[in-house]
Amino acid sequence: MNAALLLLALIVPGTLVTSVASAGVVTVCQANLYNGGRWTEQDQSQVTYDTARRFAEWVATVNPPGSAYPPIAVIGVQELMSETDRTTLQGFLQQTTGVAWQSARTAQGVNGTSGIGMFWRPDLVEYLPQWYLGERTLEQLDNGYVIKFVGRLFRNRNTEEAFGLFTGKLVWDGAVLNGQTVTEEIRRAQAAALKDWILNGAPGSPGMSQYPGTARIIATDLNSGVGTATWQEMNADFSDPSTQKTHSSFLGVLLDIAGRRLDYVWWDCDSGVKQPGGFVDGPRRSPHFGSDHRAVYATVEVHPVDLTPPAVTLQQPAPGIEVTGPVMVSAQASDSSGILQVEFYADGVRIWTDTVPPYEFLWDPQAQFPGFRVLTAVATDASSNRMKGSSAPVVVWAGPSGSRPGVGGVKLLPDGTSVALEGQVVSAVFSDGFYVQNEDRSAGMRVTGLAGPPVGTRVRLTGTLRTLNLERILAVSTMETLGAGAAPQPLLMRGRDVGGGGFGEFAQGVYGASGISNFGLLVGTWGRVTYTSPPHFIYVDDGSGLWDGSGFTGVRVDISSVPGLAVPSTGSVVAVEGISMPVSISGKIQRRLKIRSSSDIRPLSG
């Protein structure tokens, strides 16, 4: 840009600044609405929301149809005291503009009694939940007031032009921090901390760290005038070429003469070095709404950027296999901007990086024997944003041949562990999951997340261990059927042995019971029916005289999965088979069998 033109833009409000080729524009507004715009002028005797309404009416007048520039698309608002303030203002905006608006409020202030709002027009800009850029607390004053900023990424509708918007306010004159009145230097330090967060992010709050090269806009009540240390701190990295006054709007025309500028729309292209230009029209100040409300808007340039992460999949090894030695690990990655690199990780630790296809390497996990390993691939595209995409994880067992644990072994591992099972047989299928067990009937467990294949199918599974309703379960992510086979036979046992005792640190057993844990296993027992409660359960006693606190004797048999079952009569003798499961009765873990079909209950001669 011509230096004289840039200087003119910095001193003359509203000067047209030459924009870069292929840049689009967006009109952004900054507003400070005292107490959410609840009052009429300075009259705080009753809530009218008159000022919020007048603000919305003004928004509708900015760049109307036929203007050279687009209407206001996004608004950053401070002092929204409640969700009611947010929804009321959103309603006014929709009424006055005749289009839909969306909004969000982030609590700040003393115990969240104030708030930061963002309002946007979905017909002009697109926002997705994954584009939330986080929030940053800059200070907590002595009275408990939290100073905070929040950010979101937006994209112009039907284009690739994107920008990050950050809004909030810095600390004001007269506030007290650590027993002292806030100084300009404290405010300047807050501005520096704000810029650092926007550029570099923070744990759990990325700012613009993931979007280098993307326009960033700050809509803020700076609480500091032009030329101050705070203004200079901001102006070192951002631009706002206006000196219009925005302070104390209730003073009306007096602020044009004696006021000072507090509200700004700062712009930069997020490269870490201040970029010239950006402002196509404005910033321009609003009329005065009363109640110490004020606003400023500007039309700024934004640029096409790649916001789509690359697609990447792990091709080898196959999920759930047993890795006994060196194995080829390969990935496929693609992106419209090209691929810069593909990184490979094992259990979150980077083990290889490849920059040219085919993306592959020979992995030898012998130093990590034995254990389950989670492999992932992360691709980085060649766009200015360096977008990253991650593959679905692939879980394998790395260890000597035959060393992979079965169901019993994985039950010893804590929740959240990624595991792989191979060769287990499906023993039952219910509406909320299915059950698999080892071929030798030593252990079984529930599987959730996918529909179960027919009973007798052998499967290879990968997933994550969880505990649900007292059961250890596998939340499955991949399943491969290895073929059909004979349905498993139930393991016969006395009623007192159903359920068994605890198993390891994470699998609890029946209250007061001992013996081998068999929760999740297909088992069978027999006895006399002592109680029926169709369509829920019956009790069967083999003479063990079990008492589970329900008031009935025997083993609870869950019949709820077989509607219309012909329930055996009390006193009849039956053989029962089903899945051994826990049930909570009076706060204690007790045993139950859940049948799969009507054939799981067979009459015996009494």
C-alpha positions as CSV (number, residue, x, y, z in Angstrom):
1,M,0.0,0.0,0.0
2,N,1.1,3.5,-0.7
3,A,2.5,5.1,2.5
4,A,0.7,8.3,2.0
5,L,-2.6,6.4,1.6
6,L,-2.0,4.4,4.7
7,L,-1.2,7.6,6.7
8,L,-4.4,9.2,5.4
9,A,-6.4,6.1,6.5
10,L,-5.0,6.4,10.0
11,I,-6.0,10.0,10.5
12,V,-9.2,10.3,8.5
13,P,-12.1,8.2,9.7
14,G,-13.9,6.2,7.0
15,T,-11.1,6.6,4.4
16,L,-11.3,3.9,1.8
17,V,-8.2,1.6,2.1
18,T,-7.1,-0.4,-0.9
19,S,-7.7,-4.0,-0.1
20,V,-5.6,-6.9,-1.3
21,A,-6.7,-8.9,-4.4
22,S,-9.3,-11.6,-3.8
23,A,-10.1,-10.3,-0.3
24,G,-13.7,-10.2,0.8
25,V,-15.2,-7.9,3.4
26,V,-17.3,-8.2,6.6
27,T,-18.9,-5.5,8.7
28,V,-18.3,-5.9,12.4
29,C,-19.8,-3.9,15.3
30,Q,-18.5,-3.3,18.8
31,A,-21.1,-2.2,21.4
32,N,-21.1,-1.6,25.2
33,L,-24.7,-1.8,26.4
34,Y,-24.8,-0.8,30.0
35,N,-26.9,-3.3,32.0
36,G,-27.8,-5.0,28.8
37,G,-29.7,-2.0,27.4
38,R,-32.5,-2.4,30.0
39,W,-33.2,1.3,30.6
40,T,-34.7,4.3,28.9
41,E,-32.0,7.0,28.8
42,Q,-30.8,7.3,32.4
43,D,-34.1,6.3,34.0
44,Q,-33.4,3.0,35.9
45,S,-36.7,2.9,37.7
46,Q,-38.1,0.3,35.4
47,V,-36.9,-2.2,32.9
48,T,-38.0,-1.2,29.4
49,Y,-35.1,-2.5,27.2
50,D,-35.7,0.7,25.3
51,T,-31.9,1.3,24.7
52,A,-31.4,-2.3,23.5
53,R,-34.3,-1.8,21.1
54,R,-32.9,1.5,19.8
55,F,-29.5,-0.1,19.3
56,A,-31.1,-2.8,17.2
57,E,-32.9,-0.2,15.2
58,W,-29.6,1.5,14.5
59,V,-28.0,-1.8,13.5
60,A,-30.6,-2.2,10.8
61,T,-29.7,1.2,9.3
62,V,-26.1,0.4,8.8
63,N,-25.3,-0.4,5.1
64,P,-28.9,-1.1,4.0
65,P,-29.6,-2.9,0.7
66,G,-28.0,-1.1,-2.2
67,S,-25.0,0.1,-0.1
68,A,-21.4,-0.3,-1.2
69,Y,-20.7,-2.4,1.8
70,P,-22.5,-5.3,3.5
71,P,-24.7,-4.9,6.6
72,I,-23.4,-5.7,10.1
73,A,-22.8,-9.4,10.3
74,V,-21.2,-9.9,13.7
75,I,-21.5,-7.9,16.9
76,G,-19.4,-8.0,20.1
77,V,-21.3,-6.8,23.1
78,Q,-20.2,-6.1,26.7
79,E,-22.4,-5.8,29.8
80,L,-25.0,-8.4,29.0
81,M,-26.1,-9.1,32.6
82,S,-28.2,-12.2,31.9
83,E,-29.5,-14.6,29.4
84,T,-32.7,-12.5,29.3
85,D,-30.6,-9.6,28.1
86,R,-29.1,-11.8,25.3
87,T,-32.4,-13.2,24.1
88,T,-34.1,-9.9,24.3
89,L,-31.5,-8.2,22.2
90,Q,-31.5,-11.1,19.7
91,G,-35.2,-10.7,19.3
92,F,-34.9,-7.0,18.7
93,L,-32.2,-7.6,16.1
94,Q,-34.4,-10.1,14.3
95,Q,-37.4,-7.7,14.4
96,T,-35.5,-4.7,13.1
97,T,-33.4,-6.4,10.4
98,G,-36.1,-8.9,9.3
99,V,-33.5,-11.8,9.3
100,A,-32.5,-14.5,11.8
101,W,-29.7,-13.9,14.3
102,Q,-27.8,-16.3,16.5
103,S,-26.0,-15.4,19.7
104,A,-24.0,-16.7,22.7
105,R,-23.2,-15.2,26.1
106,T,-20.1,-15.9,28.2
107,A,-20.5,-15.0,31.9
108,Q,-18.0,-12.6,33.5
109,G,-18.1,-10.0,36.2
110,V,-18.8,-10.8,39.9
111,N,-20.0,-14.4,40.1
112,G,-21.0,-14.2,36.4
113,T,-23.5,-11.3,36.9
114,S,-22.1,-9.6,33.8
115,G,-21.4,-11.1,30.5
116,I,-19.9,-10.9,27.0
117,G,-22.2,-11.5,24.0
118,M,-21.6,-12.3,20.4
119,F,-24.4,-11.9,17.9
120,W,-24.2,-13.0,14.2
121,R,-26.3,-13.3,11.1
122,P,-26.2,-16.9,9.8
123,D,-27.2,-15.7,6.4
124,L,-24.0,-13.7,6.2
125,V,-21.5,-15.7,8.2
126,E,-21.1,-19.4,9.1
127,Y,-20.2,-20.6,12.6
128,L,-19.5,-24.2,13.7
129,P,-19.0,-25.4,17.3
130,Q,-15.4,-26.5,16.5
131,W,-14.6,-22.9,15.6
132,Y,-14.9,-21.8,19.2
133,L,-11.6,-20.2,20.0
134,G,-11.9,-20.2,23.8
135,E,-12.0,-17.6,26.5
136,R,-9.2,-15.9,28.5
137,T,-9.4,-14.4,32.0
138,L,-7.1,-11.4,32.1
139,E,-7.7,-10.3,35.7
140,Q,-9.9,-10.7,38.8
141,L,-10.5,-7.4,40.6
142,D,-10.6,-7.1,44.4
143,N,-14.4,-7.0,44.3
144,G,-14.4,-10.4,42.5
145,Y,-15.1,-8.9,39.0
146,V,-13.5,-11.2,36.4
147,I,-12.1,-9.4,33.3
148,K,-12.5,-11.8,30.3
149,F,-12.4,-12.1,26.5
150,V,-13.9,-14.7,24.3
151,G,-13.2,-15.7,20.7
152,R,-15.0,-17.4,17.8
153,L,-14.0,-18.1,14.2
154,F,-16.4,-17.2,11.4
155,R,-16.5,-17.7,7.7
156,N,-18.3,-15.5,5.2
157,R,-21.3,-17.5,3.9
158,N,-20.6,-19.4,0.7
159,T,-17.0,-18.3,0.5
160,E,-13.6,-19.4,2.0
161,E,-13.1,-16.0,3.6
162,A,-12.7,-16.4,7.4
163,F,-11.8,-14.3,10.4
164,G,-11.5,-14.7,14.2
165,L,-13.5,-12.3,16.3
166,F,-12.6,-11.6,19.9
167,T,-14.6,-9.4,22.2
168,G,-14.5,-8.2,25.8
169,K,-13.4,-5.1,27.7
170,L,-10.3,-4.1,29.6
171,V,-10.3,-2.8,33.2
172,W,-11.8,0.6,33.7
173,D,-10.6,3.7,35.6
174,G,-11.4,3.6,39.3
175,A,-11.3,-0.2,39.6
176,V,-9.3,-1.7,42.4
177,L,-6.7,-4.5,42.0
178,N,-4.6,-5.8,44.8
179,G,-5.6,-2.9,47.0
180,Q,-4.6,-0.2,44.5
181,T,-6.5,1.8,41.9
182,V,-5.9,0.4,38.4
183,T,-3.3,2.3,36.4
184,E,-2.8,2.7,32.7
185,E,0.2,0.4,33.0
186,I,-2.0,-2.4,34.4
187,R,-4.4,-1.9,31.5
188,R,-1.5,-2.0,29.0
189,A,-0.3,-5.3,30.5
190,Q,-3.8,-6.7,30.1
191,A,-3.7,-5.7,26.4
192,A,-0.4,-7.4,26.0
193,A,-1.7,-10.6,27.7
194,L,-4.8,-10.5,25.4
195,K,-2.6,-10.2,22.3
196,D,-0.4,-13.0,23.4
197,W,-3.4,-15.3,24.0
198,I,-4.9,-14.5,20.6
199,L,-1.7,-15.2,18.8
200,N,-0.4,-18.2,20.8
201,G,-3.4,-19.6,22.6
202,A,-3.4,-21.3,26.0
203,P,-4.1,-24.8,27.3
204,G,-7.7,-25.6,26.4
205,S,-8.2,-22.2,24.8
206,P,-6.4,-22.0,21.4
207,G,-7.1,-18.5,20.3
208,M,-5.8,-18.1,16.8
209,S,-2.9,-20.4,17.3
210,Q,-4.4,-23.0,14.9
211,Y,-5.2,-20.4,12.2
212,P,-2.1,-18.5,11.2
213,G,-2.7,-16.3,8.2
214,T,-6.3,-15.7,9.1
215,A,-7.7,-12.2,9.7
216,R,-8.3,-11.5,13.4
217,I,-10.6,-8.8,14.6
218,I,-11.0,-7.5,18.2
219,A,-14.2,-5.7,19.1
220,T,-13.5,-4.1,22.5
221,D,-14.2,-1.5,25.0
222,L,-10.6,-0.6,25.6
223,N,-11.4,1.8,28.5
224,S,-8.5,3.8,27.2
225,G,-8.2,6.7,24.7
226,V,-6.2,7.2,21.6
227,G,-2.4,7.7,22.2
228,T,-2.4,6.1,25.7
229,A,0.0,3.3,26.6
230,T,-2.8,0.8,26.2
231,W,-3.7,2.1,22.8
232,Q,-0.1,2.0,21.7
233,E,0.3,-1.6,23.0
234,M,-2.7,-2.6,20.8
235,N,-1.6,-0.5,17.9
236,A,1.8,-2.2,17.8
237,D,0.1,-5.3,16.3
238,F,-3.4,-4.2,15.3
239,S,-4.9,-1.3,13.4
240,D,-7.9,1.0,14.1
241,P,-7.6,4.1,12.0
242,S,-10.4,6.2,13.8
243,T,-10.2,8.8,16.4
244,Q,-14.0,9.4,16.8
245,K,-15.2,9.8,20.4
246,T,-17.4,7.1,21.9
247,H,-17.3,7.9,25.6
248,S,-20.3,8.8,27.8
249,S,-23.1,8.7,25.2
250,F,-25.6,10.2,27.5
251,L,-23.7,13.5,27.2
252,G,-24.9,13.7,23.6
253,V,-23.2,16.2,21.5
254,L,-20.7,17.1,24.3
255,L,-18.8,13.9,23.7
256,D,-18.0,15.1,20.2
257,I,-16.1,17.9,21.7
258,A,-14.8,16.7,25.1
259,G,-15.2,13.0,25.1
260,R,-12.6,10.3,24.3
261,R,-12.5,7.2,22.3
262,L,-13.1,3.9,24.3
263,D,-14.6,1.5,21.7
264,Y,-12.5,0.1,18.9
265,V,-12.6,-2.4,16.1
266,W,-9.0,-3.6,15.8
267,W,-7.8,-5.6,12.7
268,D,-4.8,-7.6,11.7
269,C,-4.0,-10.6,9.6
270,D,-2.8,-13.3,12.1
271,S,0.8,-13.8,11.0
272,G,2.5,-12.5,14.1
273,V,3.6,-9.3,12.3
274,K,1.3,-6.3,11.9
275,Q,-0.3,-6.1,8.5
276,P,-1.2,-2.8,6.9
277,G,-4.7,-2.1,5.5
278,G,-7.7,-4.1,6.5
279,F,-10.2,-1.3,6.9
280,V,-12.4,-0.7,3.8
281,D,-14.9,1.6,5.5
282,G,-14.8,2.9,9.0
283,P,-14.6,2.6,11.9
284,R,-17.6,4.8,12.3
285,R,-19.4,5.7,15.5
286,S,-23.0,5.1,16.2
287,P,-25.5,7.7,17.4
288,H,-26.0,8.0,21.1
289,F,-28.6,5.6,22.5
290,G,-28.6,6.9,26.1
291,S,-27.9,5.0,29.4
292,D,-24.2,5.3,28.7
293,H,-24.4,3.1,25.6
294,R,-22.2,3.4,22.6
295,A,-21.2,1.5,19.5
296,V,-18.8,1.6,16.6
297,Y,-18.7,-0.4,13.4
298,A,-16.3,-1.0,10.5
299,T,-16.1,-2.9,7.3
300,V,-12.9,-4.8,7.1
301,E,-11.2,-7.1,4.6
302,V,-10.9,-10.9,5.2
303,H,-9.2,-13.4,3.1
304,P,-9.8,-16.9,1.7
305,V,-8.3,-19.5,4.0
306,D,-8.4,-23.3,4.2
307,L,-10.4,-24.3,7.2
308,T,-10.9,-27.9,6.2
309,P,-8.5,-30.4,7.9
310,P,-6.9,-33.0,5.7
311,A,-8.5,-36.5,5.4
312,V,-6.2,-39.2,6.8
313,T,-6.7,-42.9,7.4
314,L,-4.4,-45.6,8.7
315,Q,-4.2,-48.3,6.1
316,Q,-1.9,-50.7,8.0
317,P,-1.9,-52.5,10.3
318,A,-5.4,-53.8,10.6
319,P,-7.3,-53.0,13.8
320,G,-7.0,-55.6,16.5
321,I,-4.2,-57.7,15.1
322,E,-1.4,-59.3,17.1
323,V,2.0,-57.6,16.2
324,T,4.8,-60.0,17.1
325,G,7.6,-58.3,15.2
326,P,8.3,-55.5,12.7
327,V,5.2,-54.5,10.8
328,M,4.5,-51.9,8.1
329,V,2.6,-48.9,9.2
330,S,1.0,-46.8,6.4
331,A,-1.4,-44.0,6.0
332,Q,-3.3,-42.3,3.2
333,A,-3.8,-38.5,3.3
334,S,-5.3,-35.9,1.0
335,D,-6.3,-32.2,1.1
336,S,-7.1,-29.6,-1.5
337,S,-4.1,-27.6,-0.4
338,G,-1.7,-30.5,-0.5
339,I,-0.1,-32.4,2.3
340,L,2.9,-31.0,4.2
341,Q,3.6,-34.0,6.4
342,V,2.1,-37.1,8.0
343,E,3.2,-37.9,11.6
344,F,2.7,-41.3,13.2
345,Y,2.0,-41.8,16.9
346,A,2.0,-44.8,19.2
347,D,0.2,-44.2,22.5
348,G,0.5,-40.4,21.8
349,V,4.2,-40.5,21.3
350,R,5.5,-39.5,17.8
351,I,7.4,-42.3,16.3
352,W,7.8,-41.3,12.6
353,T,7.3,-38.4,10.2
354,D,7.0,-38.6,6.5
355,T,6.8,-35.7,4.0
356,V,6.3,-37.6,0.7
357,P,3.9,-40.3,-0.3
358,P,3.7,-43.2,0.2
359,Y,3.4,-42.3,3.9
360,E,4.8,-45.4,5.6
361,F,7.5,-46.9,7.7
362,L,8.5,-50.2,9.3
363,W,7.6,-50.2,13.0
364,D,9.2,-52.6,15.4
365,P,7.5,-52.5,18.8
366,Q,9.7,-55.1,20.5
367,A,11.1,-52.5,23.0
368,Q,7.6,-51.9,24.2
369,F,6.5,-55.6,24.6
370,P,4.0,-56.6,25.7
371,G,0.8,-54.5,25.7
372,F,-2.0,-52.9,23.7
373,R,-0.8,-50.0,21.5
374,V,-2.9,-47.3,20.0
375,L,-1.6,-46.1,16.6
376,T,-2.7,-42.8,15.0
377,A,-1.7,-40.7,12.0
378,V,-1.8,-36.9,11.9
379,A,-1.7,-35.1,8.6
380,T,-0.8,-31.4,8.2
381,D,-2.0,-29.6,5.1
382,A,0.1,-27.1,3.1
383,S,-2.3,-24.2,3.5
384,S,-1.3,-21.0,5.5
385,N,-3.4,-22.3,8.4
386,R,-1.5,-25.6,8.5
387,M,-4.7,-27.5,9.3
388,K,-4.3,-30.9,11.0
389,G,-6.4,-34.0,10.6
390,S,-6.2,-37.1,12.7
391,S,-7.0,-40.7,11.7
392,A,-9.2,-42.9,13.7
393,P,-7.1,-44.8,16.2
394,V,-6.0,-48.4,15.4
395,V,-5.5,-50.7,18.5
396,V,-3.2,-53.6,18.2
397,W,-1.6,-56.1,20.6
398,A,2.2,-55.9,20.5
399,G,3.8,-58.9,22.1
400,P,5.1,-62.5,21.6
401,S,2.9,-64.8,19.7
402,G,0.0,-66.1,21.9
403,S,0.6,-63.6,24.6
404,R,-2.6,-61.5,23.9
405,P,-5.0,-61.5,26.9
406,G,-8.6,-62.6,26.5
407,V,-11.7,-61.2,28.1
408,G,-10.5,-62.0,31.6
409,G,-7.2,-60.2,31.1
410,V,-8.7,-57.0,29.7
411,K,-11.2,-56.8,32.6
412,L,-8.2,-56.3,34.8
413,L,-7.3,-53.0,33.0
414,P,-8.7,-49.6,34.1
415,D,-11.5,-47.7,32.4
416,G,-10.3,-45.7,29.4
417,T,-7.8,-48.3,28.3
418,S,-7.9,-49.1,24.6
419,V,-7.9,-52.9,23.9
420,A,-8.3,-55.4,21.2
421,L,-9.9,-58.9,21.4
422,E,-9.7,-61.6,18.7
423,G,-11.5,-64.9,18.4
424,Q,-14.2,-64.3,21.0
425,V,-17.6,-65.9,20.3
426,V,-20.9,-64.0,20.5
427,S,-23.0,-65.5,23.2
428,A,-26.0,-63.2,23.4
429,V,-27.5,-60.2,21.5
430,F,-29.8,-57.7,23.2
431,S,-31.2,-54.3,22.1
432,D,-28.6,-52.4,24.1
433,G,-25.5,-54.4,23.3
434,F,-24.2,-57.9,22.9
435,Y,-22.0,-60.3,24.8
436,V,-18.8,-62.1,23.8
437,Q,-16.8,-64.7,25.7
438,N,-13.6,-66.7,25.4
439,E,-14.0,-70.1,23.6
440,D,-13.0,-71.9,26.9
441,R,-15.9,-70.2,28.7
442,S,-13.4,-68.6,31.2
443,A,-14.8,-65.1,30.9
444,G,-17.3,-62.9,29.1
445,M,-18.3,-59.3,28.8
446,R,-20.8,-56.8,27.3
447,V,-20.0,-54.9,24.1
448,T,-21.7,-51.7,23.2
449,G,-21.6,-49.3,20.2
450,L,-22.4,-51.6,17.3
451,A,-25.2,-54.0,16.5
452,G,-24.3,-57.6,17.5
453,P,-23.8,-60.3,14.9
454,P,-25.6,-63.6,15.3
455,V,-24.8,-65.9,18.3
456,G,-21.9,-68.1,17.5
457,T,-20.1,-65.6,15.4
458,R,-16.4,-65.3,16.1
459,V,-15.2,-61.6,16.1
460,R,-12.2,-59.3,16.3
461,L,-12.9,-56.2,18.3
462,T,-11.2,-53.0,19.3
463,G,-12.5,-50.4,21.7
464,T,-12.3,-48.7,25.0
465,L,-13.0,-50.2,28.5
466,R,-15.8,-48.7,30.5
467,T,-18.0,-49.5,33.5
468,L,-21.7,-49.2,33.0
469,N,-24.4,-50.2,35.4
470,L,-21.9,-52.1,37.5
471,E,-20.6,-54.1,34.5
472,R,-17.2,-53.9,32.8
473,I,-18.0,-53.2,29.1
474,L,-16.1,-52.7,25.8
475,A,-17.3,-49.6,24.0
476,V,-16.4,-50.9,20.6
477,S,-14.9,-48.8,17.8
478,T,-14.2,-51.5,15.2
479,M,-15.5,-55.1,14.7
480,E,-14.5,-57.7,12.1
481,T,-16.4,-61.0,11.9
482,L,-14.1,-64.0,11.6
483,G,-16.7,-66.5,10.7
484,A,-19.7,-68.4,12.1
485,G,-19.4,-71.3,14.4
486,A,-21.4,-73.4,16.9
487,A,-23.2,-71.4,19.6
488,P,-21.5,-71.5,22.9
489,Q,-22.9,-73.8,25.6
490,P,-23.7,-72.4,29.0
491,L,-21.4,-73.0,31.9
492,L,-23.6,-74.9,34.5
493,M,-23.3,-73.9,38.1
494,R,-25.2,-73.8,41.4
495,G,-27.3,-70.8,42.1
496,R,-24.9,-69.6,44.8
497,D,-22.0,-69.5,42.3
498,V,-23.8,-67.2,39.8
499,G,-22.0,-63.9,39.7
500,G,-19.1,-64.9,41.9
501,G,-16.8,-62.6,43.8
502,G,-14.7,-59.7,42.7
503,F,-12.2,-59.9,39.9
504,G,-9.1,-57.6,40.1
505,E,-9.2,-54.0,41.1
506,F,-12.0,-52.8,38.8
507,A,-14.6,-55.6,38.6
508,Q,-16.8,-55.9,41.7
509,G,-18.5,-59.1,42.7
510,V,-21.8,-60.2,44.3
511,Y,-22.2,-58.7,47.8
512,G,-20.8,-61.2,50.4
513,A,-20.0,-63.8,47.7
514,S,-16.7,-65.5,46.8
515,G,-15.6,-67.8,44.0
516,I,-14.7,-67.1,40.4
517,S,-16.3,-64.0,38.8
518,N,-18.6,-64.9,35.9
519,F,-20.4,-61.6,35.2
520,G,-20.7,-61.4,31.4
521,L,-20.6,-65.2,30.8
522,L,-23.3,-67.4,29.5
523,V,-24.2,-69.7,32.4
524,G,-26.9,-72.1,33.4
525,T,-28.6,-73.2,36.6
526,W,-31.8,-74.9,37.8
527,G,-34.3,-74.9,40.6
528,R,-37.9,-74.3,41.7
529,V,-39.7,-71.1,40.8
530,T,-40.3,-69.2,44.0
531,Y,-41.7,-66.0,42.7
532,T,-42.9,-64.5,39.4
533,S,-43.3,-60.9,38.4
534,P,-44.0,-60.8,34.6
535,P,-42.9,-59.2,32.4
536,H,-39.8,-58.3,34.5
537,F,-38.3,-61.3,36.4
538,I,-38.8,-64.6,38.2
539,Y,-36.8,-66.2,41.0
540,V,-35.4,-69.7,40.9
541,D,-34.0,-71.5,43.9
542,D,-31.9,-74.7,43.6
543,G,-31.9,-75.2,47.4
544,S,-29.1,-72.7,48.1
545,G,-31.7,-70.4,49.8
546,L,-30.1,-67.3,48.4
547,W,-31.4,-64.0,49.8
548,D,-30.6,-60.8,47.9
549,G,-32.7,-58.3,49.9
550,S,-35.7,-58.3,47.5
551,G,-37.8,-60.4,49.8
552,F,-37.7,-63.4,47.4
553,T,-35.5,-66.6,47.5
554,G,-33.2,-67.8,44.8
555,V,-31.5,-66.3,41.7
556,R,-33.2,-63.4,39.9
557,V,-33.9,-64.3,36.3
558,D,-34.5,-61.3,34.1
559,I,-37.1,-62.0,31.5
560,S,-37.6,-58.5,30.2
561,S,-36.0,-59.0,26.8
562,V,-38.6,-61.7,25.8
563,P,-42.0,-60.0,25.5
564,G,-45.0,-62.3,25.8
565,L,-43.0,-65.1,27.5
566,A,-45.1,-67.9,28.9
567,V,-43.9,-67.5,32.5
568,P,-43.5,-70.8,34.5
569,S,-45.8,-71.1,37.4
570,T,-44.6,-70.8,41.0
571,G,-43.5,-74.2,42.3
572,S,-42.5,-75.6,39.0
573,V,-38.9,-76.8,38.4
574,V,-37.0,-75.3,35.5
575,A,-33.6,-75.2,34.0
576,V,-32.5,-71.6,33.1
577,E,-29.6,-70.3,31.0
578,G,-28.6,-66.7,30.3
579,I,-26.0,-64.0,30.8
580,S,-24.7,-63.6,34.3
581,M,-25.1,-59.9,35.2
582,P,-25.0,-57.7,38.3
583,V,-28.1,-55.9,39.6
584,S,-28.3,-53.3,42.4
585,I,-30.8,-54.2,45.2
586,S,-31.0,-52.0,48.3
587,G,-27.6,-50.4,47.3
588,K,-25.8,-53.8,47.1
589,I,-24.5,-55.7,44.1
590,Q,-26.6,-58.9,43.6
591,R,-26.7,-61.6,40.9
592,R,-29.2,-62.1,38.1
593,L,-29.4,-64.1,34.9
594,K,-30.8,-62.4,31.7
595,I,-32.4,-64.8,29.3
596,R,-32.1,-64.4,25.5
597,S,-35.2,-66.2,24.2
598,S,-38.0,-68.3,25.5
599,S,-35.9,-71.5,24.9
600,D,-33.6,-70.4,27.7
601,I,-36.2,-71.5,30.3
602,R,-37.0,-75.3,30.1
603,P,-39.3,-77.2,32.4
604,L,-37.9,-80.1,34.4
605,S,-39.8,-82.9,36.1
606,G,-40.4,-82.0,39.7
